[in-house]
Amino acid sequence: MVAAGDGRYSDVAERLGIEPGMVVQEIGWDEDVDDDVRSAIEEQIGGDLLDEDADEVVNVVLLWWREDDGDLVDALVDATGPLAEDGVIWVLTPKTGREGHVEPSEIAEAVPTAGLSQTSNVNVGTDWSGSRLVWPKTSKSKR
């Protein structure tokens, strides 16, 4: 077993593009989330993650999402509300073979319907994968 302080999680915030001082909102927290990932992000930003009821403008939304959580398009549209123009949504889903796994095709189908673009995927801890979503470049010029 690897402990959080020995380097496994030390760069997770950097891989997610999270920098000191950013405002990060967390949506979909439940007992199955990776607390080491959460702690690494809080350490990187120098503060707490905002909960889903916060109404501040945020740089990053962490959306913990599982197969039975409902309609992903609705959740993504809701997540864009407080998102800064250059903000990022990370959809964090259980990896293949884990309870609650979400097929990549489900994310790929939901993203454009929510008005977003998917740019990359990363491993986030032992049990979770992340999909990076941003506003399309064309929508920035319209804003």
Phi and psi restraints in degrees (value plus and minus 20) as a CYANA .aco file:
   2 VAL   PHI    -126.1   -86.1
   2 VAL   PSI     110.9   150.9
   3 ALA   PHI    -105.5   -65.5
   3 ALA   PSI     138.1   178.1
   4 ALA   PHI     -81.2   -41.2
   4 ALA   PSI     -54.0   -14.0
   5 GLY   PHI    -101.6   -61.6
   5 GLY   PSI     -21.1    18.9
   6 ASP   PHI    -118.8   -78.8
   6 ASP   PSI      -3.4    36.6
   7 GLY   PHI      89.5   129.5
   7 GLY   PSI     -38.2     1.8
   8 ARG   PHI     -82.5   -42.5
   8 ARG   PSI     -58.0   -18.0
   9 TYR   PHI    -124.0   -84.0
   9 TYR   PSI     -23.0    17.0
  10 SER   PHI     -80.8   -40.8
  10 SER   PSI     -48.6    -8.6
  11 ASP   PHI    -127.3   -87.3
  11 ASP   PSI     -12.5    27.5
  12 VAL   PHI     -82.2   -42.2
  12 VAL   PSI     -61.0   -21.0
  13 ALA   PHI     -83.5   -43.5
  13 ALA   PSI     -59.4   -19.4
  14 GLU   PHI     -87.3   -47.3
  14 GLU   PSI     -60.2   -20.2
  15 ARG   PHI     -82.4   -42.4
  15 ARG   PSI     -49.3    -9.3
  16 LEU   PHI    -106.5   -66.5
  16 LEU   PSI     -18.7    21.3
  17 GLY   PHI      53.4    93.4
  17 GLY   PSI       1.4    41.4
  18 ILE   PHI    -110.6   -70.6
  18 ILE   PSI     106.3   146.3
  19 GLU   PHI    -135.1   -95.1
  19 GLU   PSI     138.6   178.6
  20 PRO   PHI     -73.2   -33.2
  20 PRO   PSI     116.9   156.9
  21 GLY   PHI      67.7   107.7
  21 GLY   PSI     -28.9    11.1
  22 MET   PHI     -86.7   -46.7
  22 MET   PSI     134.7   174.7
  23 VAL   PHI    -120.3   -80.3
  23 VAL   PSI     100.3   140.3
  24 VAL   PHI    -141.8  -101.8
  24 VAL   PSI     106.8   146.8
  25 GLN   PHI    -125.5   -85.5
  25 GLN   PSI     120.8   160.8
  26 GLU   PHI    -134.3   -94.3
  26 GLU   PSI     108.0   148.0
  27 ILE   PHI    -144.6  -104.6
  27 ILE   PSI     119.6   159.6
  28 GLY   PHI      67.3   107.3
  28 GLY   PSI      -0.2    39.8
  29 TRP   PHI     -79.7   -39.7
  29 TRP   PSI     120.8   160.8
  30 ASP   PHI    -174.6  -134.6
  30 ASP   PSI     155.8   195.8
  31 GLU   PHI     -83.5   -43.5
  31 GLU   PSI     -36.8     3.2
  32 ASP   PHI    -108.2   -68.2
  32 ASP   PSI     -24.4    15.6
  33 VAL   PHI     -87.0   -47.0
  33 VAL   PSI     141.4   181.4
  34 ASP   PHI    -108.1   -68.1
  34 ASP   PSI      82.6   122.6
  35 ASP   PHI     -85.2   -45.2
  35 ASP   PSI     -46.5    -6.5
  36 ASP   PHI     -87.8   -47.8
  36 ASP   PSI     -58.1   -18.1
  37 VAL   PHI     -84.9   -44.9
  37 VAL   PSI     -66.2   -26.2
  38 ARG   PHI     -78.6   -38.6
  38 ARG   PSI     -65.6   -25.6
  39 SER   PHI     -83.3   -43.3
  39 SER   PSI     -61.0   -21.0
  40 ALA   PHI     -83.1   -43.1
  40 ALA   PSI     -58.9   -18.9
  41 ILE   PHI     -89.3   -49.3
  41 ILE   PSI     -65.0   -25.0
  42 GLU   PHI     -81.0   -41.0
  42 GLU   PSI     -58.6   -18.6
  43 GLU   PHI     -84.5   -44.5
  43 GLU   PSI     -61.1   -21.1
  44 GLN   PHI     -86.3   -46.3
  44 GLN   PSI     -61.3   -21.3
  45 ILE   PHI    -104.3   -64.3
  45 ILE   PSI     -33.4     6.6
  46 GLY   PHI      54.1    94.1
  46 GLY   PSI      11.1    51.1
  47 GLY   PHI    -193.6  -153.6
  47 GLY   PSI    -191.2  -151.2
  48 ASP   PHI    -107.3   -67.3
  48 ASP   PSI     135.4   175.4
  49 LEU   PHI     -93.8   -53.8
  49 LEU   PSI     121.6   161.6
  50 LEU   PHI     -98.6   -58.6
  50 LEU   PSI     126.6   166.6
  51 ASP   PHI    -105.3   -65.3
  51 ASP   PSI     157.2   197.2
  52 GLU   PHI     -88.9   -48.9
  52 GLU   PSI     -32.7     7.3
  53 ASP   PHI    -110.5   -70.5
  53 ASP   PSI     -25.3    14.7
  54 ALA   PHI     -85.3   -45.3
  54 ALA   PSI     128.3   168.3
  55 ASP   PHI    -142.2  -102.2
  55 ASP   PSI       8.0    48.0
  56 GLU   PHI    -105.3   -65.3
  56 GLU   PSI     138.9   178.9
  57 VAL   PHI     -93.5   -53.5
  57 VAL   PSI     113.2   153.2
  58 VAL   PHI    -140.6  -100.6
  58 VAL   PSI     131.1   171.1
  59 ASN   PHI    -103.7   -63.7
  59 ASN   PSI     -54.2   -14.2
  60 VAL   PHI    -159.7  -119.7
  60 VAL   PSI     117.9   157.9
  61 VAL   PHI    -133.9   -93.9
  61 VAL   PSI     106.2   146.2
  62 LEU   PHI    -118.3   -78.3
  62 LEU   PSI      94.0   134.0
  63 LEU   PHI    -129.9   -89.9
  63 LEU   PSI      80.3   120.3
  64 TRP   PHI     -94.6   -54.6
  64 TRP   PSI     100.0   140.0
  65 TRP   PHI    -153.1  -113.1
  65 TRP   PSI     113.2   153.2
  66 ARG   PHI    -143.7  -103.7
  66 ARG   PSI     142.3   182.3
  67 GLU   PHI     -71.6   -31.6
  67 GLU   PSI     -59.8   -19.8
  68 ASP   PHI    -117.3   -77.3
  68 ASP   PSI      -1.4    38.6
  69 ASP   PHI    -102.1   -62.1
  69 ASP   PSI     -22.5    17.5
  70 GLY   PHI      93.1   133.1
  70 GLY   PSI    -164.9  -124.9
  71 ASP   PHI    -112.9   -72.9
  71 ASP   PSI      94.9   134.9
  72 LEU   PHI     -86.0   -46.0
  72 LEU   PSI     -56.5   -16.5
  73 VAL   PHI     -79.4   -39.4
  73 VAL   PSI     -67.5   -27.5
  74 ASP   PHI     -79.0   -39.0
  74 ASP   PSI     -63.6   -23.6
  75 ALA   PHI     -83.9   -43.9
  75 ALA   PSI     -59.7   -19.7
  76 LEU   PHI     -88.1   -48.1
  76 LEU   PSI     -62.0   -22.0
  77 VAL   PHI     -80.9   -40.9
  77 VAL   PSI     -64.3   -24.3
  78 ASP   PHI     -81.1   -41.1
  78 ASP   PSI     -59.9   -19.9
  79 ALA   PHI     -88.1   -48.1
  79 ALA   PSI     -44.8    -4.8
  80 THR   PHI     -96.9   -56.9
  80 THR   PSI     -38.7     1.3
  81 GLY   PHI     -70.1   -30.1
  81 GLY   PSI     -75.4   -35.4
  82 PRO   PHI    -108.9   -68.9
  82 PRO   PSI     -16.9    23.1
  83 LEU   PHI     -96.3   -56.3
  83 LEU   PSI     110.0   150.0
  84 ALA   PHI     -81.9   -41.9
  84 ALA   PSI     138.8   178.8
  85 GLU   PHI     -76.3   -36.3
  85 GLU   PSI     -55.3   -15.3
  86 ASP   PHI    -123.0   -83.0
  86 ASP   PSI       0.4    40.4
  87 GLY   PHI     -96.7   -56.7
  87 GLY   PSI     149.6   189.6
  88 VAL   PHI    -151.3  -111.3
  88 VAL   PSI     119.9   159.9
  89 ILE   PHI    -129.7   -89.7
  89 ILE   PSI     108.2   148.2
  90 TRP   PHI    -125.1   -85.1
  90 TRP   PSI      95.4   135.4
  91 VAL   PHI    -109.1   -69.1
  91 VAL   PSI      92.8   132.8
  92 LEU   PHI    -121.7   -81.7
  92 LEU   PSI      98.5   138.5
  93 THR   PHI    -145.5  -105.5
  93 THR   PSI     131.5   171.5
  94 PRO   PHI     -81.3   -41.3
  94 PRO   PSI     121.2   161.2
  95 LYS   PHI     -85.6   -45.6
  95 LYS   PSI     142.7   182.7
  96 THR   PHI     -71.2   -31.2
  96 THR   PSI     113.6   153.6
  97 GLY   PHI      69.4   109.4
  97 GLY   PSI     -29.7    10.3
  98 ARG   PHI    -114.4   -74.4
  98 ARG   PSI     132.0   172.0
  99 GLU   PHI     -79.8   -39.8
  99 GLU   PSI     111.8   151.8
 100 GLY   PHI      69.4   109.4
 100 GLY   PSI     -15.1    24.9
 101 HIS   PHI     -72.1   -32.1
 101 HIS   PSI     117.7   157.7
 102 VAL   PHI    -131.7   -91.7
 102 VAL   PSI     108.8   148.8
 103 GLU   PHI     -84.7   -44.7
 103 GLU   PSI     117.1   157.1
 104 PRO   PHI     -74.8   -34.8
 104 PRO   PSI     -52.3   -12.3
 105 SER   PHI     -84.2   -44.2
 105 SER   PSI     -52.5   -12.5
 106 GLU   PHI     -84.0   -44.0
 106 GLU   PSI     -62.3   -22.3
 107 ILE   PHI     -86.4   -46.4
 107 ILE   PSI     -66.5   -26.5
 108 ALA   PHI     -79.2   -39.2
 108 ALA   PSI     -54.9   -14.9
 109 GLU   PHI     -95.7   -55.7
 109 GLU   PSI     -55.5   -15.5
 110 ALA   PHI     -96.2   -56.2
 110 ALA   PSI     -52.8   -12.8
 111 VAL   PHI     -78.8   -38.8
 111 VAL   PSI     -74.4   -34.4
 112 PRO   PHI     -86.4   -46.4
 112 PRO   PSI     -52.4   -12.4
 113 THR   PHI     -82.6   -42.6
 113 THR   PSI     -53.0   -13.0
 114 ALA   PHI    -103.6   -63.6
 114 ALA   PSI     -19.3    20.7
 115 GLY   PHI      62.4   102.4
 115 GLY   PSI       3.7    43.7
 116 LEU   PHI    -139.2   -99.2
 116 LEU   PSI     152.9   192.9
 117 SER   PHI    -146.4  -106.4
 117 SER   PSI     120.5   160.5
 118 GLN   PHI    -114.0   -74.0
 118 GLN   PSI     109.4   149.4
 119 THR   PHI    -132.2   -92.2
 119 THR   PSI     -50.6   -10.6
 120 SER   PHI    -184.3  -144.3
 120 SER   PSI     149.4   189.4
 121 ASN   PHI    -152.3  -112.3
 121 ASN   PSI     124.5   164.5
 122 VAL   PHI    -160.3  -120.3
 122 VAL   PSI     137.4   177.4
 123 ASN   PHI    -101.1   -61.1
 123 ASN   PSI     113.3   153.3
 124 VAL   PHI    -146.3  -106.3
 124 VAL   PSI      72.2   112.2
 125 GLY   PHI      58.5    98.5
 125 GLY   PSI    -188.8  -148.8
 126 THR   PHI     -96.1   -56.1
 126 THR   PSI     -58.0   -18.0
 127 ASP   PHI    -130.9   -90.9
 127 ASP   PSI     -23.6    16.4
 128 TRP   PHI    -146.1  -106.1
 128 TRP   PSI     126.9   166.9
 129 SER   PHI    -138.7   -98.7
 129 SER   PSI     133.6   173.6
 130 GLY   PHI    -143.6  -103.6
 130 GLY   PSI     118.9   158.9
 131 SER   PHI    -134.5   -94.5
 131 SER   PSI     104.7   144.7
 132 ARG   PHI    -109.2   -69.2
 132 ARG   PSI     104.3   144.3
 133 LEU   PHI    -141.0  -101.0
 133 LEU   PSI     120.2   160.2
 134 VAL   PHI    -158.6  -118.6
 134 VAL   PSI     146.6   186.6
 135 TRP   PHI     -86.6   -46.6
 135 TRP   PSI     119.7   159.7
 136 PRO   PHI     -82.0   -42.0
 136 PRO   PSI     129.2   169.2
 137 LYS   PHI     -77.6   -37.6
 137 LYS   PSI     -56.2   -16.2
 138 THR   PHI     -84.9   -44.9
 138 THR   PSI     -53.5   -13.5
 139 SER   PHI     -94.2   -54.2
 139 SER   PSI     -46.4    -6.4
 140 LYS   PHI     -83.2   -43.2
 140 LYS   PSI     -60.9   -20.9
 141 SER   PHI     -90.5   -50.5
 141 SER   PSI     -43.4    -3.4
 142 LYS   PHI    -103.1   -63.1
 142 LYS   PSI     -38.5     1.5
